[in-house]
Every structure is written in structure tokens, then in C-alpha cells.
């Protein structure tokens, strides 16, 4: 689960990191990302289910993207 600060950063920078999320997680659609925009936990679950990657890996990728955005 993302910490509150990372959750806030993700929501603030969502439009910035959305293209990078699509690039890093092939198979994830704009609809998937938009559905999880307001709830990072749902976003992580959806990406994990669509890609087969563990949730911890998805969280680490999101932390990395948010930190560099």
C-alpha cells in the first residue's frame, strides 16, 4: 500500500505519469488508469491483475515514476 504522501503525489501528477504507466505496464488501458485515478489501491490492483506482476512491484514502479515526475 502506498504511503499518504505518495498517494497524494500520484493524484497530483496523474496526467504526467499516465503515459509512463501505460508504457511500463503494457496491456493496461486508458480506461483502467482513469478508473484508478482517485483510488491508488484500485489502480495498483488493476495493473497487477492485467500484467500478472506482483502488487509490490507495481507499487515500486509507481513510487519511482511519481518521484521522478
N, C-alpha and C positions, 0 to 999 in steps of 0.2 A: 504494500500500500504506500502511496506517495505521501510524503510529509506535507503539512499545510502550505508551506512556502512554495514547494514545487508545484502543488496543485494550483495555487494562485498564479504562478508564473505561466503555467501551461494555459490556463484560461485567458490570461492577458495576451500571450504571444501565439495563440492558437493559429491565427491566419498565417503567421510567419512560419510556423513549424509544420503546418498541414502538408505542404508539398514534400517536405523531407520525410514525414511519416509515410506517405504513400510510396516514396522511393525506397525506403528501408524495409517496408513491410508489403511486399507485392501480394496482391490478392485482396487488399483492403480498399474499399471504395470510398468515394466522397461521402456517400450516404452513411457508411459505417462511422467515418470520422465525425461527421456532423451530429450523428446520434449520440456520440460520446462526448461531445464538446462540453456540455455542462456538468458531466459526471466522469471525471478521470478514471474511476474504478471500472465503470462500464466500458470506457474506451479501451482500457488495458485488457479486460476480459474478451472483448470482441476481437481485438488484434491477436490475442493469444489463440483464440478458437480458430480464426481464419488462417493463421500462419502455422499453427502447431508448435509455436515457440512457447517456452515456459513464461508465466507471468512475470517472474523475477527478471528475465532477460528483457522483456518488453519494457518494464519499469526502468531498467538501467538505460536502455536506449532513449526513452523519453527524458529521463534526467539529463542525459548527455546533450540531447537536442535543445532542451529548454535552457540549459546552462550556456550553450554556445550561441543561442539566438539573440 
